[in-house]
Amino acid sequence: MSSYDYARAIQDVIEESAGPRAADVDRGGAFPRANIDALADAGLLGLISAEDAGGRGEGLGAAAHVVERLAGACGSTAMVLLMHYAATALIEAHGPKDVREAIAGDAHLSTLAFSEAGSRSHFWAPLGTAAPAGDGRVLLDADKSWVTSAGEADSYVWSSRPLAGDGPMTLWLVPRDRERLSVRGPFDGLGLRGNASSPVSADGVLVDREAMLGPDGEGLDIALGTALPHFLVLSAAFSLGLMEALTAKAAEHLTRTRLEHLGQTLADQPMQRARFAELRIRTDQVRAFLRDALAALAEGRQDATLRVLEVKAVAAEAASEVADATMRLCGGAAFRKEFGVERLFRDSLAARVMAPTTQALHDFVGRASLGMPLF
C-alpha cells in the first residue's frame, strides 16, 4: 500500500478550490471543472485505481472519507467524484488497460449511465439495445436519464439489453466523443446544481465489440458486485458529509447568536441545546452505521450485502431530516444564501430519489431479510 495521504490531499482541494468555489457553482449551475482539475492534480481521481495501473491503490474506506469531506464543501463536485469512483470500480475489474491507466494517472473522468427514460429508477431493467453492426462493431441505442457529468466525463459505463446472450443487461465503456451520442439540454436542478446530471441519448452509436465490460448478459451481476456497492456506500458517505456540515452550521449559529436582553447565546438555552443534540446524535448514528457497513465488507461478514443495501437508505433519510431540523433551528438565518445552510438543505434531498431510491432499497432489504431474490 502506498503512503499517499489522501486525507491531506482532499483537505487541500477543499481549502484551495472546492470550498471557495462552492457558492458560485451552486449559483450558476456550471460544471465544476476547476475543482475536478484540482482533484486530478491532487491524485484523487486515481485514488482507488490499482497500483499496478499507476493508481493509489486505496480502498472503499478511503474513497468514503474523500467523498464525505468533499460533500460538506461542494455537493456538486462530490457527486461527480462519487460517480467516477463507482464507474472506476467496474472499469478496474473489466475495463481495458489504457483506460485503467488513464484513470490511475488522473487523466480520465468516468461516470455511470444506467437509468433510462422508459424504466426510470429501475436501473436493472434497461430498455436500450445493442445490435451487431458488422466488422466487429456494435450499434447502441438508448435514452439515458440523469447521467451525472453528462457531456463532461471522458467515458460512460453504459448499460443495454444483451447483444446475444442470456441475462437482463450488458455493460459497455462508451467514450464521450462518439458520433450520434448527445446530451439533451443542461441541468437546472434544485440541488447539486453543478453536477451536469442530464439525459444522454445514443442514436445508433458505434462502439467496438471490445468495449463490452465483462461477458454479454452478465452486466447486472457485474454491476451488483462492483459499481453498486461503491455507489451505495459512497452515497451514504456523501449524505454524512452534508450532515456534518449542517451540524457545524447549527453549532455556529447557536454559539454566535445572542439574546442581548438575557445576556445569553442561543446555546445557553436548554431547548435549543436539546434540538442541537438531536442533530449530533442522528449524525453520529449514520457515521456508526457507515463504519459498520465498511467493516462488514472488509471482513467479508455474512451480513455485508444487507448492510450495503441498508446504508444509503439510512443515510439519505437521515440527511433530509437533519437538513430540515437545521433550517428550523437556525431560523431566518438559514434562508440567507451567504450562510450556506439552504444550499446544504437542497443538496441533501437528492440521495433519496437517486436510483436505487429509498423506496426501492426498502424493498431490497425486505426481500434480502426474508430470503427472497432481489429481483
DRENDO-632078 format. One record per residue (C-alpha): x, z, y; residue in three letters. Coordinates in pm, 1 decimal. Last residue first. Example, Ala and Ser with C-alpha at 12.3 -4.5 7.8 and 13.67 -1.06 7.14 Angstrom:
# DRENDO-632078
1367.0 / 714.0 / -106.0 / SER;
1230.0 / 780.0 / -450.0 / ALA;
This chain:
# DRENDO-632078
-3532.9 / -849.5 / -912.1 / PHE;
-3379.2 / -502.2 / -917.5 / LEU;
-3445.3 / -454.7 / -1289.0 / PRO;
-3633.6 / -132.9 / -1374.8 / MET;
-3485.3 / 195.0 / -1493.8 / GLY;
-3698.3 / 408.4 / -1263.3 / LEU;
-3413.3 / 501.9 / -1028.6 / SER;
-3298.3 / 139.1 / -999.3 / ALA;
-3652.0 / 18.8 / -926.9 / ARG;
-3718.8 / 286.9 / -667.9 / GLY;
-3382.5 / 227.6 / -502.9 / VAL;
-3449.2 / -146.5 / -494.2 / PHE;
-3796.1 / -93.0 / -343.6 / ASP;
-3653.2 / 141.3 / -80.2 / HIS;
-3386.0 / -119.2 / -11.5 / LEU;
-3651.1 / -383.9 / 53.2 / ALA;
-3831.2 / -160.6 / 305.0 / GLN;
-3504.3 / -67.9 / 475.7 / THR;
-3427.7 / -436.8 / 513.8 / THR;
-3187.7 / -626.0 / 289.4 / PRO;
-3161.1 / -807.0 / 516.2 / ALA;
-3129.2 / -683.0 / 873.7 / MET;
-3451.5 / -516.8 / 991.6 / VAL;
-3345.8 / -152.6 / 984.3 / ARG;
-2993.7 / -232.4 / 1099.5 / ALA;
-3106.3 / -382.7 / 1431.1 / ALA;
-3267.5 / -81.9 / 1600.0 / LEU;
-2940.1 / 97.3 / 1677.5 / SER;
-2824.5 / -180.5 / 1912.1 / ASP;
-3118.7 / -115.8 / 2144.5 / ARG;
-3051.2 / 258.1 / 2161.9 / PHE;
-2677.5 / 203.5 / 2209.5 / LEU;
-2756.1 / -20.4 / 2504.7 / ARG;
-3004.4 / 235.1 / 2640.9 / GLU;
-2744.7 / 511.5 / 2616.2 / VAL;
-2476.3 / 332.5 / 2819.7 / GLY;
-2485.0 / 546.4 / 3135.1 / PHE;
-2448.3 / 237.3 / 3354.7 / GLU;
-2768.5 / 89.9 / 3215.4 / LYS;
-2984.1 / 365.4 / 3357.2 / ARG;
-3272.7 / 447.9 / 3124.5 / PHE;
-3085.2 / 735.7 / 2961.9 / ALA;
-3055.1 / 916.0 / 3296.1 / ALA;
-3435.1 / 937.0 / 3312.3 / GLY;
-3449.8 / 1174.1 / 3018.5 / GLY;
-3127.2 / 1255.6 / 2835.7 / CYS;
-3306.4 / 1440.3 / 2555.4 / LEU;
-3575.5 / 1176.4 / 2521.7 / ARG;
-3332.3 / 886.1 / 2500.9 / MET;
-3116.6 / 1089.8 / 2264.9 / THR;
-3415.7 / 1153.0 / 2035.7 / ALA;
-3492.2 / 780.7 / 2017.4 / ASP;
-3130.7 / 695.8 / 1936.0 / ALA;
-3108.7 / 977.1 / 1679.7 / VAL;
-3421.0 / 849.0 / 1502.4 / GLU;
-3302.4 / 486.6 / 1512.2 / SER;
-2966.8 / 590.1 / 1370.9 / ALA;
-3128.0 / 798.7 / 1096.3 / ALA;
-3334.8 / 503.1 / 978.7 / GLU;
-3030.9 / 277.6 / 958.2 / ALA;
-2810.5 / 543.5 / 797.8 / ALA;
-3040.6 / 631.5 / 508.6 / VAL;
-3140.5 / 271.6 / 442.5 / ALA;
-2777.7 / 155.9 / 453.0 / LYS;
-2666.3 / 432.2 / 215.0 / VAL;
-2935.0 / 405.7 / -51.0 / GLU;
-2838.5 / 83.6 / -228.2 / LEU;
-2471.9 / 185.5 / -225.9 / VAL;
-2558.9 / 531.0 / -358.3 / ARG;
-2763.9 / 382.2 / -640.3 / LEU;
-2485.0 / 146.9 / -742.8 / THR;
-2232.0 / 431.4 / -742.1 / ALA;
-2445.8 / 670.5 / -950.8 / ASP;
-2237.0 / 631.9 / -1266.2 / GLN;
-1920.5 / 704.7 / -1072.9 / ARG;
-1647.1 / 444.1 / -1046.1 / GLY;
-1426.7 / 688.7 / -859.0 / GLU;
-1374.7 / 465.6 / -556.3 / ALA;
-1737.6 / 352.5 / -552.6 / LEU;
-1877.2 / 705.5 / -580.5 / ALA;
-1628.3 / 827.0 / -320.5 / ALA;
-1741.7 / 561.3 / -73.5 / LEU;
-2105.9 / 656.2 / -132.9 / ALA;
-2018.5 / 1025.4 / -94.2 / ASP;
-1840.9 / 960.0 / 234.3 / ARG;
-2144.0 / 767.5 / 359.3 / LEU;
-2377.5 / 1051.6 / 262.9 / PHE;
-2159.0 / 1310.3 / 437.7 / ALA;
-2140.9 / 1095.7 / 750.1 / ARG;
-2518.8 / 1048.5 / 744.2 / VAL;
-2574.2 / 1423.9 / 724.3 / GLN;
-2326.1 / 1479.7 / 1007.9 / ASP;
-2528.0 / 1250.5 / 1232.9 / THR;
-2851.4 / 1429.2 / 1148.8 / ARG;
-2689.6 / 1767.6 / 1212.6 / ILE;
-2548.9 / 1665.4 / 1549.8 / ARG;
-2874.7 / 1512.4 / 1665.5 / LEU;
-3072.9 / 1819.1 / 1556.5 / GLU;
-2822.0 / 2040.3 / 1733.1 / ALA;
-2897.1 / 1853.4 / 2056.1 / PHE;
-3262.9 / 1949.3 / 2028.6 / ARG;
-3163.9 / 2311.6 / 1970.2 / ALA;
-2928.1 / 2309.2 / 2267.5 / ARG;
-3204.9 / 2171.6 / 2488.7 / GLN;
-3442.8 / 2445.1 / 2380.0 / MET;
-3181.1 / 2717.1 / 2431.4 / PRO;
-3099.8 / 2607.1 / 2790.9 / GLN;
-2733.7 / 2663.3 / 2882.1 / ASP;
-2655.6 / 2304.2 / 2780.5 / ALA;
-2882.3 / 2187.8 / 3063.2 / LEU;
-2629.6 / 2343.0 / 3298.8 / THR;
-2703.4 / 2669.0 / 3477.0 / GLN;
-2717.3 / 2817.6 / 3828.6 / GLY;
-3093.1 / 2851.3 / 3798.1 / LEU;
-3186.4 / 2662.5 / 4115.0 / HIS;
-2891.4 / 2432.3 / 4052.3 / GLU;
-3018.8 / 2310.6 / 3718.3 / LEU;
-2701.5 / 2127.8 / 3630.3 / ARG;
-2615.6 / 1812.2 / 3440.4 / THR;
-2254.7 / 1795.7 / 3317.2 / ARG;
-2284.7 / 1974.2 / 2983.3 / THR;
-2618.7 / 1834.1 / 2874.7 / LEU;
-2542.9 / 1475.3 / 2975.0 / HIS;
-2201.3 / 1468.4 / 2810.4 / GLU;
-2340.5 / 1618.5 / 2492.1 / ALA;
-2612.1 / 1351.5 / 2483.0 / ALA;
-2355.7 / 1076.9 / 2536.2 / LYS;
-2144.6 / 1215.7 / 2251.9 / ALA;
-2449.3 / 1221.9 / 2024.7 / THR;
-2522.4 / 860.1 / 2112.6 / LEU;
-2163.7 / 755.2 / 2039.2 / ALA;
-2165.5 / 939.0 / 1706.6 / GLU;
-2499.2 / 782.9 / 1616.2 / MET;
-2375.1 / 434.2 / 1705.0 / LEU;
-2072.0 / 480.1 / 1482.9 / GLY;
-2293.2 / 607.2 / 1203.0 / LEU;
-2508.3 / 294.5 / 1223.1 / SER;
-2198.8 / 75.0 / 1184.1 / PHE;
-2069.9 / 290.2 / 897.8 / ALA;
-2405.0 / 242.3 / 724.8 / ALA;
-2380.1 / -130.9 / 781.6 / SER;
-2027.8 / -113.5 / 639.3 / LEU;
-2160.3 / 39.7 / 317.5 / VAL;
-2441.3 / -214.4 / 284.2 / LEU;
-2232.9 / -520.5 / 374.6 / PHE;
-1938.4 / -424.6 / 157.9 / HIS;
-2162.1 / -351.7 / -139.3 / PRO;
-2345.6 / -683.6 / -75.6 / LEU;
-2038.0 / -907.2 / -49.1 / ALA;
-1872.2 / -821.5 / -380.2 / THR;
-2082.9 / -744.1 / -687.1 / GLY;
-2424.6 / -834.3 / -553.5 / LEU;
-2289.1 / -1155.7 / -403.1 / ALA;
-2120.1 / -1254.5 / -729.1 / ILE;
-2431.6 / -1177.4 / -933.1 / ASP;
-2639.0 / -1381.4 / -688.9 / LEU;
-2392.2 / -1669.3 / -689.4 / GLY;
-2389.8 / -1716.1 / -1065.0 / GLU;
-2573.4 / -2049.7 / -1067.5 / GLY;
-2259.4 / -2264.6 / -1048.4 / ASP;
-1949.4 / -2060.3 / -1120.7 / PRO;
-1749.7 / -1890.4 / -844.1 / GLY;
-1729.0 / -1997.7 / -481.7 / LEU;
-1805.9 / -2370.7 / -470.0 / MET;
-1593.7 / -2549.7 / -210.4 / ALA;
-1417.6 / -2725.2 / -499.9 / GLU;
-1712.6 / -2964.0 / -526.7 / ARG;
-1611.5 / -3086.8 / -183.5 / ASP;
-1856.2 / -3049.1 / 101.9 / VAL;
-2099.9 / -3291.9 / 263.9 / LEU;
-2375.0 / -3162.2 / 492.2 / VAL;
-2705.5 / -3343.6 / 445.2 / GLY;
-2898.5 / -3167.3 / 717.2 / ASP;
-2747.5 / -2820.9 / 719.1 / ALA;
-2916.6 / -2598.4 / 975.0 / SER;
-2791.9 / -2276.0 / 1133.9 / VAL;
-3026.6 / -2024.0 / 1293.4 / PRO;
-2867.5 / -1787.4 / 1546.2 / SER;
-2699.6 / -1447.8 / 1547.4 / SER;
-2434.5 / -1500.1 / 1814.9 / ALA;
-2318.4 / -1133.8 / 1802.3 / ASN;
-2321.5 / -1090.2 / 2178.4 / GLY;
-2667.7 / -943.4 / 2222.9 / ARG;
-2635.5 / -678.4 / 1959.5 / LEU;
-2971.8 / -561.3 / 2096.9 / GLY;
-3297.1 / -710.4 / 2222.1 / LEU;
-3191.3 / -1062.7 / 2141.8 / GLY;
-3107.2 / -1389.6 / 2311.8 / ASP;
-2914.8 / -1589.6 / 2050.2 / PHE;
-2827.3 / -1944.9 / 2148.3 / PRO;
-3004.7 / -2250.9 / 2007.4 / GLY;
-3022.6 / -2417.6 / 1669.3 / ARG;
-2666.2 / -2422.0 / 1541.1 / VAL;
-2585.3 / -2746.7 / 1363.2 / SER;
-2415.0 / -2873.8 / 1048.4 / LEU;
-2460.7 / -3252.1 / 1030.4 / ARG;
-2081.7 / -3300.9 / 1033.7 / GLU;
-1870.6 / -3014.5 / 901.5 / ARG;
-1680.2 / -2822.4 / 1171.8 / ASP;
-1782.6 / -2471.9 / 1069.9 / ARG;
-1625.7 / -2497.5 / 726.5 / PRO;
-1860.9 / -2426.7 / 433.6 / VAL;
-1747.8 / -2198.7 / 151.6 / LEU;
-2014.9 / -2229.0 / -114.7 / TRP;
-2227.1 / -1996.2 / -325.6 / LEU;
-2476.6 / -2082.3 / -599.2 / THR;
-2806.6 / -1907.3 / -649.0 / MET;
-3100.6 / -1836.6 / -878.9 / PRO;
-2947.0 / -1888.1 / -1222.8 / GLY;
-2897.8 / -2183.4 / -1453.0 / ASP;
-2651.8 / -2455.1 / -1367.1 / GLY;
-2695.4 / -2793.7 / -1202.4 / ALA;
-2620.0 / -2757.6 / -831.4 / LEU;
-2772.6 / -2414.1 / -813.1 / PRO;
-3003.4 / -2322.1 / -523.1 / ARG;
-2804.4 / -2256.3 / -212.7 / SER;
-2595.0 / -1985.6 / -49.2 / SER;
-2326.4 / -2024.6 / 216.2 / TRP;
-2018.6 / -1816.8 / 292.0 / VAL;
-1971.8 / -1969.8 / 636.2 / TYR;
-1643.5 / -2073.9 / 792.3 / SER;
-1446.2 / -2071.9 / 1118.2 / ASP;
-1693.6 / -1834.3 / 1281.4 / ALA;
-1820.5 / -1923.0 / 1629.2 / GLU;
-2104.7 / -2168.4 / 1569.8 / GLY;
-2317.4 / -1888.4 / 1428.7 / ALA;
-2121.1 / -1562.6 / 1455.7 / SER;
-2401.8 / -1379.6 / 1270.8 / THR;
-2636.8 / -1618.4 / 1091.6 / VAL;
-2992.7 / -1537.1 / 1185.8 / TRP;
-3178.2 / -1797.8 / 980.8 / SER;
-3041.7 / -2069.1 / 755.5 / LYS;
-3234.1 / -2394.5 / 725.9 / ASP;
-3085.0 / -2572.0 / 427.9 / ALA;
-2946.3 / -2899.2 / 289.6 / ASP;
-2608.6 / -2929.0 / 119.3 / LEU;
-2471.7 / -3252.7 / -32.0 / LEU;
-2190.2 / -3216.7 / -282.5 / VAL;
-1867.9 / -3413.0 / -331.0 / ARG;
-1666.6 / -3503.1 / -636.3 / GLY;
-1675.7 / -3875.4 / -557.8 / ASP;
-2054.8 / -3875.6 / -581.8 / GLY;
-2314.2 / -3693.5 / -371.8 / ALA;
-2434.6 / -3435.5 / -622.0 / PRO;
-2709.1 / -3212.7 / -479.4 / ALA;
-2712.9 / -2860.8 / -334.9 / ALA;
-3038.4 / -2718.8 / -204.6 / THR;
-3163.6 / -2462.1 / 41.6 / GLY;
-3456.2 / -2249.9 / -75.3 / LEU;
-3250.0 / -1938.6 / -136.9 / PRO;
-3417.9 / -1645.1 / -315.4 / ALA;
-3173.5 / -1350.1 / -317.1 / TRP;
-3169.0 / -1344.6 / 62.6 / PHE;
-3528.3 / -1222.8 / 69.9 / HIS;
-3500.3 / -1148.8 / 444.3 / SER;
-3669.3 / -1479.4 / 534.4 / ARG;
-3758.4 / -1689.4 / 230.2 / SER;
-3850.0 / -2003.9 / 424.2 / GLY;
-3631.4 / -1951.6 / 730.4 / ALA;
-3327.5 / -1862.6 / 523.1 / GLU;
-3106.7 / -1557.7 / 479.0 / SER;
-2766.2 / -1613.3 / 315.4 / PHE;
-2513.2 / -1739.7 / 570.3 / ALA;
-2235.5 / -1478.6 / 559.1 / LEU;
-1941.5 / -1476.1 / 800.9 / THR;
-1581.6 / -1591.0 / 842.9 / SER;
-1309.8 / -1561.2 / 1106.1 / LEU;
-969.4 / -1720.5 / 1038.8 / HIS;
-625.6 / -1670.1 / 1194.1 / ALA;
-568.5 / -1301.3 / 1122.2 / ASP;
-290.2 / -1386.1 / 874.6 / GLY;
-492.1 / -1243.0 / 587.0 / ALA;
-782.0 / -1463.4 / 693.3 / ILE;
-557.7 / -1770.2 / 691.5 / ALA;
-404.0 / -1664.5 / 359.9 / GLU;
-743.4 / -1635.0 / 192.6 / ARG;
-841.0 / -1969.4 / 344.4 / VAL;
-531.9 / -2139.0 / 202.0 / ASP;
-566.9 / -1972.8 / -137.7 / LYS;
-919.5 / -2090.1 / -202.3 / PRO;
-1204.9 / -1842.7 / -238.1 / GLY;
-1339.9 / -1650.1 / -536.8 / HIS;
-1248.1 / -1281.1 / -516.9 / ALA;
-1084.9 / -1277.2 / -173.5 / GLU;
-1359.3 / -1507.1 / -43.8 / ILE;
-1621.1 / -1257.0 / -155.8 / LEU;
-1454.9 / -961.0 / 12.8 / ALA;
-1383.4 / -1178.1 / 317.0 / THR;
-1753.4 / -1253.7 / 364.9 / ALA;
-1838.3 / -883.7 / 383.2 / ALA;
-1536.9 / -823.4 / 609.4 / TYR;
-1642.3 / -1102.8 / 846.4 / HIS;
-1998.3 / -970.3 / 853.3 / MET;
-1872.9 / -628.5 / 963.8 / LEU;
-1636.4 / -785.3 / 1219.6 / LEU;
-1920.0 / -973.8 / 1390.6 / VAL;
-2136.3 / -661.9 / 1376.6 / MET;
-1860.4 / -452.7 / 1536.0 / ALA;
-1817.5 / -701.6 / 1819.1 / THR;
-2187.7 / -686.5 / 1902.6 / SER;
-2201.0 / -307.5 / 1872.5 / GLY;
-1930.4 / -251.2 / 2130.0 / CYS;
-1780.1 / 98.3 / 2167.3 / ALA;
-1968.9 / 306.0 / 1911.1 / GLY;
-1972.5 / 11.6 / 1675.0 / ALA;
-1592.3 / -19.9 / 1695.8 / LEU;
-1530.3 / 329.2 / 1559.3 / ARG;
-1769.4 / 281.4 / 1271.1 / GLU;
-1644.9 / -68.7 / 1189.4 / VAL;
-1281.6 / 46.7 / 1175.9 / VAL;
-1356.4 / 354.0 / 964.4 / HIS;
-1572.8 / 154.0 / 723.2 / ALA;
-1299.4 / -108.8 / 685.6 / ALA;
-1051.3 / 164.9 / 595.2 / ALA;
-1288.7 / 308.3 / 336.6 / GLY;
-1354.9 / -38.5 / 193.0 / LEU;
-993.3 / -89.7 / 100.8 / GLY;
-668.6 / -185.5 / 271.0 / GLU;
-434.9 / -459.5 / 151.5 / GLY;
-301.8 / -540.8 / 499.4 / ARG;
-304.3 / -913.8 / 439.8 / GLY;
-31.0 / -1165.7 / 353.4 / GLY;
-201.0 / -1322.3 / 51.7 / ALA;
-7.6 / -1097.1 / -186.8 / ASP;
-109.9 / -804.4 / 35.4 / GLU;
-473.5 / -866.4 / -40.0 / ALA;
-712.5 / -910.7 / 251.0 / SER;
-895.6 / -593.8 / 353.4 / ILE;
-743.3 / -563.8 / 702.6 / LEU;
-687.5 / -935.1 / 763.6 / GLY;
-914.7 / -947.7 / 1068.1 / LEU;
-758.7 / -618.5 / 1181.8 / LEU;
-401.6 / -728.6 / 1249.9 / GLY;
-402.0 / -606.8 / 1610.6 / ALA;
-371.7 / -961.4 / 1746.0 / ASP;
-672.9 / -1058.4 / 1535.1 / ALA;
-878.8 / -768.6 / 1666.8 / LEU;
-777.7 / -862.9 / 2022.1 / ALA;
-880.8 / -1223.9 / 1958.2 / ASP;
-1216.1 / -1097.2 / 1832.6 / ILE;
-1249.7 / -890.4 / 2150.4 / ASN;
-1172.7 / -1190.1 / 2371.6 / ALA;
-1426.5 / -1395.9 / 2177.0 / ARG;
-1707.6 / -1150.0 / 2240.6 / PRO;
-1992.0 / -1405.2 / 2200.2 / PHE;
-2191.2 / -1405.8 / 2524.7 / ALA;
-2515.5 / -1212.1 / 2566.2 / GLY;
-2452.0 / -1180.5 / 2937.6 / GLY;
-2546.9 / -816.2 / 2984.9 / ARG;
-2440.2 / -698.9 / 2639.8 / ASP;
-2100.3 / -866.1 / 2652.6 / VAL;
-2056.9 / -742.0 / 3010.3 / ASP;
-2139.8 / -385.1 / 2911.1 / ALA;
-1899.6 / -392.6 / 2616.3 / ALA;
-1598.8 / -543.4 / 2798.3 / ARG;
-1416.5 / -220.2 / 2888.6 / PRO;
-1477.8 / -74.4 / 2541.6 / GLY;
-1388.7 / -381.2 / 2338.2 / ALA;
-1063.6 / -470.3 / 2513.3 / SER;
-794.9 / -213.1 / 2593.7 / GLU;
-945.2 / 115.5 / 2478.2 / GLU;
-1138.2 / -22.8 / 2183.0 / ILE;
-857.3 / -250.3 / 2067.6 / VAL;
-608.9 / 38.0 / 2093.4 / ASP;
-837.5 / 264.7 / 1891.3 / GLN;
-873.4 / -8.1 / 1630.0 / ILE;
-496.4 / -31.7 / 1584.2 / ALA;
-441.6 / 342.9 / 1579.4 / ARG;
-687.3 / 385.1 / 1294.2 / ALA;
-549.6 / 76.2 / 1118.6 / TYR;
-202.3 / 224.5 / 1094.8 / ASP;
-28.9 / -19.7 / 857.4 / TYR;
196.9 / 166.2 / 617.0 / SER;
129.4 / -87.5 / 343.6 / SER;
0.0 / 0.0 / 0.0 / MET;
